[in-house]
Amino acid sequence: MAPRPKPAQAPSPKTLPPKALRPFDPARAATYPAVIGCDEVGRGALCGPVMVAAVWFDPLAFPAEILARLDDSKRLDRATREALTPLIRAHARVSLAAGSRALVDRVNVRGATLDAMRRAVAGLGLDAAVLVDGRDAIPGLVQPCRAVVGGDRLVPQIAAASIVAKTCRDDLMRRLALRHPAYAWERNAGYGTAAHLAGLTAQGRSPHHRVSFTGRFAAAGVVSGSSRSSND
């Protein structure tokens, strides 16, 4: 199990390493902060939960060969993500939380995402600063938190969180697809691809669809909003 971190202040984005073709160089491990990284997957999907992972490790103590392979989950293929996920979980502190379909519909997807992020960070039980991918800092935390745009290419713990969250959510959507084959979730992870929209047109909404995203389908057979890649 990874050691408990010491309390830390959230670093300024100016102190983070610059972007690179391969973002995390083990030779520069001392320049990466020992923080909790947090990221979500599934915010733009038409169905299923928003999945959040919070990950803490000390980059100096983290295996160099794993650090060198971390990246934004959207830039990695499925095989690489699935190989990295158990390694991350073995060498880091990891906590998962989900914003359910019902919560998304009740409070909106941003609120559901931030709520899941707060629960994921709290689940670690660590007094360490938090860096979260995107523009929204997480409210309600006891420790300092900073939002970092493009953080999954700048902060290794955020990259690790994005990998774990995507692997877990994609696996969930493949299992749900066995019970709801009309929507091709095993291929699109619940995002609005042509196959998914065709299934909605033919079958209507499943219990896992977000009414706030797909409400028009039941009445008029059309969905509002734009489609997104299943790798987002």
Backbone hydrogen bonds in HBPLUS format (Angstrom, degrees):
<---DONOR---> <-ACCEPTOR-->    atom                        ^
c    i                          cat <-CA-CA->   ^        H-A-AA   ^      H-
h    n   atom  resd res      DA  || num        DHA   H-A  angle D-A-AA Bond
n    s   type  num  typ     dist DA aas  dist angle  dist       angle   num
A0015-THR N   A0012-SER O   2.89 MM   3  5.54 158.2  1.94 121.0 127.4     1
A0016-LEU N   A0013-PRO O   3.09 MM   3  5.25 158.9  2.14 106.5 113.2     2
A0028-ARG N   A0025-ASP O   2.80 MM   3  5.44 160.4  1.83 122.7 129.4     3
A0029-ALA N   A0026-PRO O   3.13 MM   3  5.01 159.2  2.18 112.1 110.4     4
A0031-THR N   A0028-ARG O   2.83 MM   3  5.53 157.6  1.88 123.6 130.8     5
A0032-TYR N   A0029-ALA O   3.12 MM   3  5.47 159.0  2.17 110.9 117.3     6
A0036-ILE N   A0129-ALA O   2.88 MM  93  6.14 176.2  1.88 164.6 165.8     7
A0131-LEU N   A0036-ILE O   2.85 MM  95  6.20 162.9  1.87 171.4 177.1     8
A0037-GLY N   A0055-VAL O   2.76 MM  18  5.23 166.2  1.77 156.2 156.6     9
A0055-VAL N   A0037-GLY O   2.82 MM  18  5.23 160.9  1.86 153.0 159.6    10
A0038-CYS N   A0131-LEU O   3.03 MM  93  6.38 143.8  2.17 152.9 157.7    11
A0133-ASP N   A0038-CYS O   3.11 MM  95  6.49 162.0  2.14 170.7 172.1    12
A0039-ASP N   A0053-ALA O   3.18 MM  14  5.86 156.2  2.24 159.1 166.4    13
A0053-ALA N   A0039-ASP O   3.11 MM  14  5.86 160.5  2.14 165.7 171.8    14
A0041-VAL N   A0051-MET O   2.80 MM  10  5.28 142.7  1.94 151.0 162.2    15
A0051-MET N   A0041-VAL O   2.87 MM  10  5.28 160.3  1.91 168.1 165.3    16
A0045-ALA N   A0042-GLY O   3.27 MM   3  5.17 163.2  2.30 103.3 108.4    17
A0046-LEU N   A0190-GLY O   2.81 MM 144  5.69 156.6  1.87 147.7 148.7    18
A0210-ARG N   A0046-LEU O   2.97 MM 164  5.88 173.8  1.98 147.0 149.0    19
A0048-GLY N   A0208-HIS O   2.91 MM 160  5.40 162.5  1.94 148.0 150.1    20
A0050-VAL N   A0099-GLY O   2.90 MM  49  4.90 157.4  1.95 139.9 144.9    21
A0099-GLY N   A0050-VAL O   2.77 MM  49  4.90 161.9  1.80 147.8 154.0    22
A0052-VAL N   A0097-ALA O   2.83 MM  45  5.30 160.0  1.87 175.9 175.8    23
A0097-ALA N   A0052-VAL O   3.01 MM  45  5.30 153.8  2.08 146.5 150.0    24
A0054-ALA N   A0095-SER O   2.85 MM  41  5.22 155.7  1.90 155.0 162.0    25
A0095-SER N   A0054-ALA O   2.93 MM  41  5.22 149.9  2.02 152.1 159.3    26
A0056-TRP N   A0093-ARG O   2.90 MM  37  5.12 157.2  1.95 145.3 152.4    27
A0093-ARG N   A0056-TRP O   2.94 MM  37  5.12 170.6  1.95 159.5 159.2    28
A0061-ALA N   A0058-ASP O   2.88 MM   3  5.40 139.1  2.05 117.3 128.6    29
A0062-PHE N   A0058-ASP O   3.01 MM   4  6.07 123.3  2.35 149.3 163.8    30
A0066-ILE N   A0063-PRO O   3.10 MM   3  5.51 135.2  2.30 107.4 119.0    31
A0067-LEU N   A0063-PRO O   3.02 MM   4  6.31 168.2  2.03 158.5 162.2    32
A0068-ALA N   A0064-ALA O   2.99 MM   4  6.12 158.4  2.04 150.5 155.0    33
A0069-ARG N   A0066-ILE O   2.96 MM   3  5.26 143.9  2.09 107.5 118.3    34
A0070-LEU N   A0067-LEU O   3.29 MM   3  5.45 157.2  2.34 105.0 111.5    35
A0075-ARG N   A0072-ASP O   2.86 MM   3  5.54 157.4  1.91 122.9 130.0    36
A0076-LEU N   A0073-SER O   3.20 MM   3  5.27 164.2  2.23 106.3 110.9    37
A0081-ARG N   A0077-ASP O   3.02 MM   4  6.35 165.9  2.04 159.4 163.7    38
A0082-GLU N   A0078-ARG O   2.88 MM   4  6.07 165.3  1.91 158.1 162.0    39
A0083-ALA N   A0079-ALA O   2.98 MM   4  6.13 139.1  2.15 138.8 149.7    40
A0084-LEU N   A0080-THR O   2.93 MM   4  6.12 153.4  2.00 149.8 156.8    41
A0085-THR N   A0081-ARG O   2.97 MM   4  6.07 153.5  2.04 152.6 158.7    42
A0087-LEU N   A0084-LEU O   3.04 MM   3  5.18 119.0  2.43 102.4 118.4    43
A0088-ILE N   A0084-LEU O   2.84 MM   4  6.08 160.1  1.88 165.0 171.4    44
A0089-ARG N   A0085-THR O   3.00 MM   4  6.23 164.3  2.03 153.9 158.2    45
A0090-ALA N   A0086-PRO O   2.99 MM   4  6.05 134.3  2.20 133.2 144.4    46
A0091-HIS N   A0087-LEU O   3.12 MM   4  6.28 140.3  2.29 145.0 153.9    47
A0091-HIS N   A0088-ILE O   3.24 MM   3  5.36 131.6  2.49  98.3 110.3    48
A0092-ALA N   A0088-ILE O   2.92 MM   4  5.65 119.9  2.29 152.5 162.5    49
A0104-VAL N   A0100-SER O   2.90 MM   4  6.22 160.6  1.94 155.1 160.3    50
A0105-ASP N   A0101-ARG O   3.04 MM   4  6.33 160.8  2.08 151.4 155.9    51
A0106-ARG N   A0102-ALA O   2.94 MM   4  6.11 140.3  2.10 139.9 151.5    52
A0107-VAL N   A0103-LEU O   2.89 MM   4  5.96 172.2  1.90 161.7 161.5    53
A0108-ASN N   A0104-VAL O   2.90 MM   4  4.68 141.8  2.05 130.0 138.5    54
A0112-ALA N   A0108-ASN O   3.01 MM   4  6.25 159.1  2.05 152.9 159.4    55
A0113-THR N   A0109-VAL O   2.92 MM   4  5.99 151.7  2.00 141.4 149.0    56
A0114-LEU N   A0110-ARG O   2.98 MM   4  6.24 168.9  2.00 157.4 159.1    57
A0115-ASP N   A0111-GLY O   2.99 MM   4  6.09 154.5  2.06 144.4 151.8    58
A0116-ALA N   A0112-ALA O   3.02 MM   4  6.18 158.4  2.07 143.2 148.7    59
A0117-MET N   A0113-THR O   2.89 MM   4  6.15 153.6  1.96 149.7 157.8    60
A0118-ARG N   A0114-LEU O   2.95 MM   4  6.16 158.9  2.00 146.2 151.2    61
A0119-ARG N   A0115-ASP O   3.08 MM   4  6.36 159.6  2.13 147.6 152.7    62
A0120-ALA N   A0116-ALA O   2.85 MM   4  6.03 154.2  1.91 148.3 155.8    63
A0121-VAL N   A0117-MET O   2.97 MM   4  6.16 168.1  1.98 155.7 157.9    64
A0122-ALA N   A0118-ARG O   2.97 MM   4  6.11 164.2  2.00 147.6 152.7    65
A0123-GLY N   A0119-ARG O   2.91 MM   4  5.98 141.5  2.06 139.1 149.3    66
A0124-LEU N   A0121-VAL O   3.10 MM   3  5.57 152.1  2.19 110.2 117.9    67
A0125-GLY N   A0122-ALA O   3.09 MM   3  5.52 137.7  2.27 108.3 118.9    68
A0130-VAL N   A0144-PRO O   2.93 MM  14  6.26 159.5  1.98 150.1 156.9    69
A0146-ARG N   A0130-VAL O   2.96 MM  16  6.40 150.1  2.05 150.7 159.3    70
A0132-VAL N   A0146-ARG O   3.00 MM  14  6.33 160.3  2.04 150.6 156.2    71
A0148-VAL N   A0132-VAL O   2.82 MM  16  5.99 158.8  1.87 163.9 165.8    72
A0134-GLY N   A0148-VAL O   3.04 MM  14  5.49 147.4  2.15 122.4 119.1    73
A0151-GLY N   A0148-VAL O   3.06 MM   3  4.93 134.5  2.27 134.9 125.3    74
A0153-ARG N   A0150-GLY O   3.04 MM   3  5.81 164.7  2.06 124.1 127.9    75
A0154-LEU N   A0151-GLY O   3.01 MM   3  4.81 156.6  2.06 100.8 108.4    76
A0155-VAL N   A0151-GLY O   2.82 MM   4  5.49 165.4  1.84 158.6 156.4    77
A0158-ILE N   A0155-VAL O   3.04 MM   3  5.39 125.8  2.35 107.7 121.3    78
A0159-ALA N   A0155-VAL O   3.10 MM   4  6.46 159.8  2.14 155.9 162.0    79
A0160-ALA N   A0156-PRO O   2.89 MM   4  6.15 159.4  1.94 149.3 154.8    80
A0161-ALA N   A0157-GLN O   2.95 MM   4  6.13 152.4  2.02 138.9 146.6    81
A0162-SER N   A0158-ILE O   2.88 MM   4  6.16 153.9  1.95 151.3 158.2    82
A0163-ILE N   A0159-ALA O   3.08 MM   4  6.35 152.0  2.16 148.3 155.3    83
A0164-VAL N   A0160-ALA O   3.03 MM   4  6.29 169.5  2.04 156.2 158.1    84
A0165-ALA N   A0161-ALA O   2.93 MM   4  5.98 168.5  1.94 151.8 155.7    85
A0166-LYS N   A0162-SER O   3.06 MM   4  6.06 160.0  2.11 139.6 145.3    86
A0167-THR N   A0163-ILE O   2.99 MM   4  6.11 165.5  2.01 151.8 156.2    87
A0168-CYS N   A0164-VAL O   3.02 MM   4  6.16 166.8  2.04 152.8 156.3    88
A0169-ARG N   A0165-ALA O   2.96 MM   4  6.09 162.7  2.00 148.6 153.8    89
A0170-ASP N   A0166-LYS O   2.86 MM   4  5.87 168.3  1.87 152.6 156.6    90
A0171-ASP N   A0167-THR O   3.09 MM   4  6.16 155.9  2.15 142.3 148.8    91
A0172-LEU N   A0168-CYS O   3.08 MM   4  6.32 155.2  2.14 143.7 150.2    92
A0173-MET N   A0169-ARG O   2.93 MM   4  6.27 161.6  1.97 156.7 161.0    93
A0174-ARG N   A0170-ASP O   2.97 MM   4  6.23 147.8  2.08 146.0 154.7    94
A0175-ARG N   A0171-ASP O   3.09 MM   4  6.37 152.6  2.16 146.3 153.3    95
A0176-LEU N   A0172-LEU O   2.92 MM   4  6.24 155.9  1.98 152.3 159.6    96
A0177-ALA N   A0173-MET O   2.95 MM   4  6.03 140.7  2.11 136.3 146.7    97
A0178-LEU N   A0175-ARG O   3.26 MM   3  5.50 142.4  2.41 100.9 110.3    98
A0179-ARG N   A0176-LEU O   3.05 MM   3  5.50 140.2  2.21 108.7 118.8    99
A0180-HIS N   A0176-LEU O   3.06 MM   4  6.29 132.3  2.29 140.3 154.2   100
A0187-ARG N   A0184-ALA O   2.99 MM   3  5.60 157.3  2.04 116.0 122.9   101
A0188-ASN N   A0184-ALA O   3.05 MM   4  6.32 155.0  2.12 148.7 156.6   102
A0189-ALA N   A0185-TRP O   2.83 MM   4  4.68 146.6  1.94 130.8 131.5   103
A0191-TYR N   A0188-ASN O   2.98 MM   3  5.51 173.8  1.98 125.4 127.0   104
A0193-THR N   A0191-TYR O   2.91 MM   2  5.89 139.0  2.08 105.5  94.3   105
A0197-LEU N   A0193-THR O   2.95 MM   4  6.22 166.7  1.97 157.2 160.5   106
A0198-ALA N   A0194-ALA O   2.88 MM   4  6.04 150.1  1.97 145.6 154.3   107
A0199-GLY N   A0195-ALA O   3.04 MM   4  6.27 151.7  2.12 142.2 149.1   108
A0200-LEU N   A0196-HIS O   2.97 MM   4  6.33 152.8  2.04 148.7 156.5   109
A0201-THR N   A0197-LEU O   2.91 MM   4  6.14 154.1  1.98 146.0 152.9   110
A0202-ALA N   A0198-ALA O   2.98 MM   4  6.20 154.4  2.04 145.7 152.4   111
A0203-GLN N   A0199-GLY O   2.75 MM   4  5.71 161.3  1.79 151.3 157.0   112
A0204-GLY N   A0200-LEU O   2.73 MM   4  4.58 143.1  1.87 122.7 132.2   113
A0209-HIS N   A0206-SER O   3.20 MM   3  5.48 164.5  2.22 111.0 115.6   114
A0213-PHE N   A0210-ARG O   2.95 MM   3  5.29 149.1  2.05 107.7 117.3   115
A0214-THR N   A0210-ARG O   2.90 MM   4  6.09 147.8  2.01 153.0 163.5   116
A0215-GLY N   A0211-VAL O   2.76 MM   4  4.58 115.5  2.18 146.2 141.0   117
A0217-PHE N   A0214-THR O   3.00 MM   3  5.76 153.5  2.07 122.8 130.2   118
A0220-ALA N   A0216-ARG O   2.70 MM   4  5.57 170.0  1.71 166.0 169.7   119
A0221-GLY N   A0217-PHE O   3.14 MM   4  4.08 139.9  2.30 103.8 112.5   120
A0232-ASP N   A0229-SER O   3.25 MM   3  5.64 165.7  2.27 115.2 115.9   121
